[in-house]
Amino acid sequence: MSKIVHSKDVTYAARQKLEERGVSVEDIADIVFQMQYPYHPELEMSDCIESVEKVLLKREIQHAILVGIELDVLAEKKQLSEPLQSIVETDEGLFGVDETIALGAALGYGSIAVTTFGHLDKNKIGVIRDLDTKNGEGIHTFLDDMVASIAANAASRIAHRLRDEEEQFSDEQIKAHDEEEIIG
Protein backbone atom coordinates (compact mmCIF):
# COMPACT_ATOMS: atom_id res chain seq x y z
CA MET A 1 0.00 0.00 0.00
CA SER A 2 1.39 3.40 -0.96
CA LYS A 3 1.62 6.22 1.52
CA ILE A 4 -0.50 9.29 0.84
CA VAL A 5 1.40 12.49 1.49
CA HIS A 6 -0.71 15.20 3.12
CA SER A 7 -0.69 18.56 1.37
CA LYS A 8 0.52 20.36 4.52
CA ASP A 9 3.61 18.11 4.52
CA VAL A 10 4.32 18.94 0.88
CA THR A 11 3.81 22.66 1.55
CA TYR A 12 6.15 22.55 4.54
CA ALA A 13 8.81 20.57 2.67
CA ALA A 14 8.84 22.94 -0.32
CA ARG A 15 9.08 26.03 1.90
CA GLN A 16 11.79 24.39 4.01
CA LYS A 17 13.85 23.50 0.92
CA LEU A 18 13.70 27.07 -0.35
CA GLU A 19 14.83 28.39 3.03
CA GLU A 20 17.63 25.82 3.27
CA ARG A 21 18.88 27.01 -0.13
CA GLY A 22 18.86 30.64 1.04
CA VAL A 23 15.75 31.84 -0.78
CA SER A 24 13.14 33.73 1.23
CA VAL A 25 9.62 34.74 0.31
CA GLU A 26 10.81 38.34 0.61
CA ASP A 27 13.59 37.72 -1.95
CA ILE A 28 11.03 36.50 -4.45
CA ALA A 29 8.56 39.26 -3.54
CA ASP A 30 11.25 41.84 -4.29
CA ILE A 31 11.46 40.52 -7.85
CA VAL A 32 7.66 40.62 -8.14
CA PHE A 33 7.68 44.22 -6.92
CA GLN A 34 10.30 45.19 -9.53
CA MET A 35 8.24 43.54 -12.26
CA GLN A 36 4.84 45.04 -11.34
CA TYR A 37 5.58 48.44 -9.79
CA PRO A 38 6.06 50.20 -13.17
CA TYR A 39 2.48 49.24 -14.06
CA HIS A 40 0.98 49.78 -10.61
CA PRO A 41 2.75 52.54 -8.63
CA GLU A 42 0.33 52.00 -5.72
CA LEU A 43 1.67 48.46 -5.31
CA GLU A 44 3.08 47.65 -1.88
CA MET A 45 5.60 45.01 -0.91
CA SER A 46 2.99 43.35 1.29
CA ASP A 47 0.92 42.70 -1.87
CA CYS A 48 3.90 40.97 -3.45
CA ILE A 49 4.62 38.86 -0.37
CA GLU A 50 0.98 37.78 -0.23
CA SER A 51 1.05 36.83 -3.90
CA VAL A 52 4.22 34.75 -3.50
CA GLU A 53 2.67 33.03 -0.49
CA LYS A 54 -0.41 32.13 -2.55
CA VAL A 55 1.71 30.76 -5.42
CA LEU A 56 3.67 28.61 -2.97
CA LEU A 57 0.42 26.95 -1.91
CA LYS A 58 -0.07 25.37 -5.34
CA ARG A 59 0.90 21.73 -5.34
CA GLU A 60 2.32 21.88 -8.90
CA ILE A 61 4.73 24.58 -7.77
CA GLN A 62 5.65 22.64 -4.65
CA HIS A 63 6.38 19.50 -6.64
CA ALA A 64 8.57 21.41 -9.10
CA ILE A 65 10.49 23.00 -6.21
CA LEU A 66 11.08 19.63 -4.56
CA VAL A 67 12.22 17.92 -7.77
CA GLY A 68 14.47 20.78 -8.86
CA ILE A 69 16.17 21.29 -5.53
CA GLU A 70 16.64 17.55 -5.10
CA LEU A 71 18.46 17.37 -8.44
CA ASP A 72 20.65 20.35 -7.49
CA VAL A 73 21.52 18.70 -4.14
CA LEU A 74 22.29 15.35 -5.79
CA ALA A 75 24.58 17.15 -8.24
CA GLU A 76 26.39 18.85 -5.35
CA LYS A 77 26.96 15.44 -3.80
CA LYS A 78 28.06 14.08 -7.19
CA GLN A 79 25.33 11.45 -7.03
CA LEU A 80 23.97 11.82 -10.55
CA SER A 81 25.19 9.50 -13.26
CA GLU A 82 27.28 10.85 -16.13
CA PRO A 83 26.81 12.71 -18.33
CA LEU A 84 23.89 14.19 -16.34
CA GLN A 85 26.20 14.96 -13.41
CA SER A 86 28.44 17.19 -15.52
CA ILE A 87 25.53 18.78 -17.36
CA VAL A 88 23.72 19.80 -14.16
CA GLU A 89 26.91 20.69 -12.31
CA THR A 90 27.98 23.13 -15.03
CA ASP A 91 24.46 24.32 -15.89
CA GLU A 92 25.24 23.46 -19.50
CA GLY A 93 23.82 26.05 -21.88
CA LEU A 94 21.94 23.61 -24.09
CA PHE A 95 20.37 21.79 -21.13
CA GLY A 96 16.80 23.04 -21.04
CA VAL A 97 15.17 20.64 -18.59
CA ASP A 98 15.54 23.14 -15.75
CA GLU A 99 13.69 25.80 -17.75
CA THR A 100 11.14 23.25 -18.97
CA ILE A 101 10.14 22.28 -15.42
CA ALA A 102 9.97 25.93 -14.33
CA LEU A 103 8.05 26.98 -17.45
CA GLY A 104 5.60 24.13 -16.91
CA ALA A 105 5.03 25.46 -13.40
CA ALA A 106 4.30 28.90 -14.87
CA LEU A 107 1.68 27.70 -17.35
CA GLY A 108 -1.10 27.74 -14.76
CA TYR A 109 -0.89 31.51 -14.43
CA GLY A 110 -1.35 32.45 -18.07
CA SER A 111 0.60 34.25 -20.76
CA ILE A 112 1.75 37.04 -18.44
CA ALA A 113 3.50 34.45 -16.26
CA VAL A 114 5.06 32.77 -19.28
CA THR A 115 6.44 35.99 -20.80
CA THR A 116 7.56 37.24 -17.38
CA PHE A 117 9.35 33.95 -16.79
CA GLY A 118 11.19 34.38 -20.10
CA HIS A 119 12.20 37.91 -19.11
CA LEU A 120 13.45 36.78 -15.71
CA ASP A 121 15.30 33.81 -17.19
CA LYS A 122 17.08 36.13 -19.61
CA ASN A 123 17.73 39.10 -17.31
CA LYS A 124 18.41 37.34 -13.95
CA ILE A 125 16.92 39.88 -11.55
CA GLY A 126 17.57 39.88 -7.79
CA VAL A 127 18.17 36.56 -6.07
CA ILE A 128 17.88 34.80 -9.45
CA ARG A 129 21.15 36.46 -10.46
CA ASP A 130 22.77 35.40 -7.19
CA LEU A 131 21.67 31.79 -7.70
CA ASP A 132 22.68 31.74 -11.36
CA THR A 133 26.27 32.83 -10.82
CA LYS A 134 28.60 29.90 -10.90
CA ASN A 135 31.00 31.62 -8.47
CA GLY A 136 29.24 30.82 -5.22
CA GLU A 137 28.69 27.71 -3.18
CA GLY A 138 26.27 25.10 -4.32
CA ILE A 139 24.62 24.13 -7.56
CA HIS A 140 21.41 25.96 -8.39
CA THR A 141 20.78 24.82 -11.96
CA PHE A 142 17.11 24.17 -11.22
CA LEU A 143 16.54 26.56 -8.33
CA ASP A 144 17.25 29.80 -10.19
CA ASP A 145 14.62 28.88 -12.77
CA MET A 146 12.10 27.81 -10.11
CA VAL A 147 12.51 31.15 -8.34
CA ALA A 148 11.92 32.89 -11.68
CA SER A 149 8.78 30.79 -12.17
CA ILE A 150 7.43 31.56 -8.70
CA ALA A 151 8.11 35.28 -9.19
CA ALA A 152 6.51 35.24 -12.65
CA ASN A 153 3.44 33.49 -11.29
CA ALA A 154 3.12 35.92 -8.40
CA ALA A 155 3.54 38.90 -10.76
CA SER A 156 0.85 37.51 -13.07
CA ARG A 157 -1.46 36.98 -10.10
CA ILE A 158 -1.04 40.63 -9.14
CA ALA A 159 -1.55 41.89 -12.68
CA HIS A 160 -4.80 39.95 -13.01
CA ARG A 161 -6.02 40.86 -9.53
CA LEU A 162 -5.38 44.57 -10.05
CA ARG A 163 -7.19 44.45 -13.39
CA ASP A 164 -10.13 42.73 -11.71
CA GLU A 165 -10.18 45.46 -9.07
CA GLU A 166 -10.09 48.18 -11.75
CA GLU A 167 -13.01 46.56 -13.56
CA GLN A 168 -14.92 46.17 -10.29
CA PHE A 169 -14.40 49.88 -9.63
CA SER A 170 -15.63 50.71 -13.13
CA ASP A 171 -18.71 48.53 -12.67
CA GLU A 172 -19.47 50.35 -9.41
CA GLN A 173 -19.01 53.73 -11.14
CA ILE A 174 -21.38 52.70 -13.93
CA LYS A 175 -23.97 51.49 -11.43
CA ALA A 176 -23.69 54.75 -9.43
CA HIS A 177 -24.05 56.78 -12.64
CA ASP A 178 -27.10 54.76 -13.68
CA GLU A 179 -28.66 55.30 -10.24
CA GLU A 180 -28.02 59.08 -10.51
CA GLU A 181 -29.80 59.18 -13.87
CA ILE A 182 -32.80 57.36 -12.42
CA ILE A 183 -32.97 59.68 -9.40
CA GLY A 184 -32.04 62.88 -11.22
TAURUR-V156747 format. One record per residue. N is the residue number from 1. RES is the residue in one letter. PHI is phi in degrees with one decimal (999 if undefined). PSI is psi in whole degrees, 0 to 359 (NA if undefined). Layout:
<<N	RES	PHI	PSI> <N	RES	PHI	PSI>>
//
This chain:
<<1	M	999	132> <2	S	-83.4	151> <3	K	-86.2	131> <4	I	-87.6	129> <5	V	-95.2	122> <6	H	-68.5	144> <7	S	-60.1	327> <8	K	-65.4	328> <9	D	-69.9	321> <10	V	-67.8	316> <11	T	-59.1	312> <12	Y	-61.3	314> <13	A	-62.1	316> <14	A	-64.2	315> <15	R	-62.5	317> <16	Q	-62.1	317> <17	K	-63.4	318> <18	L	-60.2	313> <19	E	-62.1	317> <20	E	-60.0	329> <21	R	-90.0	5> <22	G	84.3	21> <23	V	-112.2	122> <24	S	-103.6	161> <25	V	-58.1	321> <26	E	-64.6	323> <27	D	-59.7	316> <28	I	-71.4	319> <29	A	-61.0	326> <30	D	-62.0	320> <31	I	-65.4	316> <32	V	-58.6	316> <33	F	-59.5	314> <34	Q	-61.2	325> <35	M	-76.8	326> <36	Q	-102.4	337> <37	Y	-57.3	319> <38	P	-58.4	334> <39	Y	-94.1	340> <40	H	-141.4	80> <41	P	-60.8	344> <42	E	-84.0	357> <43	L	-62.0	139> <44	E	-116.6	155> <45	M	-58.5	325> <46	S	-60.9	326> <47	D	-63.8	320> <48	C	-69.8	318> <49	I	-61.5	315> <50	E	-59.6	318> <51	S	-66.1	318> <52	V	-61.1	316> <53	E	-58.0	318> <54	K	-65.8	318> <55	V	-61.6	320> <56	L	-69.0	351> <57	L	-85.2	347> <58	K	-77.5	128> <59	R	-61.0	322> <60	E	-60.1	321> <61	I	-67.4	314> <62	Q	-59.3	316> <63	H	-63.3	316> <64	A	-62.9	320> <65	I	-60.3	311> <66	L	-63.2	317> <67	V	-66.2	312> <68	G	-62.7	313> <69	I	-65.8	321> <70	E	-60.0	318> <71	L	-66.6	321> <72	D	-61.6	315> <73	V	-64.8	316> <74	L	-61.6	323> <75	A	-65.9	320> <76	E	-61.0	324> <77	K	-85.7	1> <78	K	57.8	43> <79	Q	-106.7	8> <80	L	-93.0	151> <81	S	-78.2	156> <82	E	-79.6	147> <83	P	-86.9	359> <84	L	-58.2	322> <85	Q	-55.1	309> <86	S	-67.4	322> <87	I	-63.5	312> <88	V	-70.8	319> <89	E	-60.1	323> <90	T	-96.8	358> <91	D	50.7	52> <92	E	-46.7	130> <93	G	-56.4	326> <94	L	-89.9	359> <95	F	-80.4	115> <96	G	-113.8	7> <97	V	-65.5	324> <98	D	-62.3	315> <99	E	-68.0	325> <100	T	-63.6	316> <101	I	-64.1	314> <102	A	-66.6	319> <103	L	-65.0	319> <104	G	-58.0	322> <105	A	-70.1	338> <106	A	-86.8	344> <107	L	-63.7	334> <108	G	-73.2	352> <109	Y	-113.3	14> <110	G	85.7	183> <111	S	-65.4	329> <112	I	-62.8	318> <113	A	-64.2	319> <114	V	-65.7	313> <115	T	-69.8	325> <116	T	-66.0	320> <117	F	-58.1	314> <118	G	-58.8	318> <119	H	-62.6	314> <120	L	-67.6	323> <121	D	-64.0	323> <122	K	-78.7	318> <123	N	-97.7	348> <124	K	49.7	69> <125	I	-88.1	142> <126	G	60.0	226> <127	V	-63.2	337> <128	I	-60.4	317> <129	R	-62.1	317> <130	D	-62.5	319> <131	L	-72.4	328> <132	D	-76.0	334> <133	T	-64.5	139> <134	K	-91.2	8> <135	N	-86.1	336> <136	G	-86.6	189> <137	E	-80.6	149> <138	G	84.8	164> <139	I	-111.2	129> <140	H	-130.7	35> <141	T	-54.3	317> <142	F	-90.1	324> <143	L	-63.9	318> <144	D	-59.5	321> <145	D	-72.4	324> <146	M	-66.5	321> <147	V	-63.6	320> <148	A	-61.7	320> <149	S	-65.8	314> <150	I	-60.9	314> <151	A	-63.5	318> <152	A	-63.2	318> <153	N	-63.5	315> <154	A	-65.7	322> <155	A	-65.5	318> <156	S	-63.7	318> <157	R	-56.3	315> <158	I	-66.3	315> <159	A	-58.0	314> <160	H	-68.6	319> <161	R	-63.7	316> <162	L	-65.6	323> <163	R	-64.4	318> <164	D	-59.6	318> <165	E	-65.7	320> <166	E	-61.7	316> <167	E	-67.5	323> <168	Q	-60.9	316> <169	F	-62.5	317> <170	S	-63.4	318> <171	D	-60.5	319> <172	E	-66.3	321> <173	Q	-64.0	317> <174	I	-62.8	315> <175	K	-61.7	316> <176	A	-62.4	319> <177	H	-63.1	315> <178	D	-60.4	319> <179	E	-66.0	323> <180	E	-63.3	319> <181	E	-64.9	322> <182	I	-66.4	315> <183	I	-72.0	316> <184	G	-81.0	NA>>
//
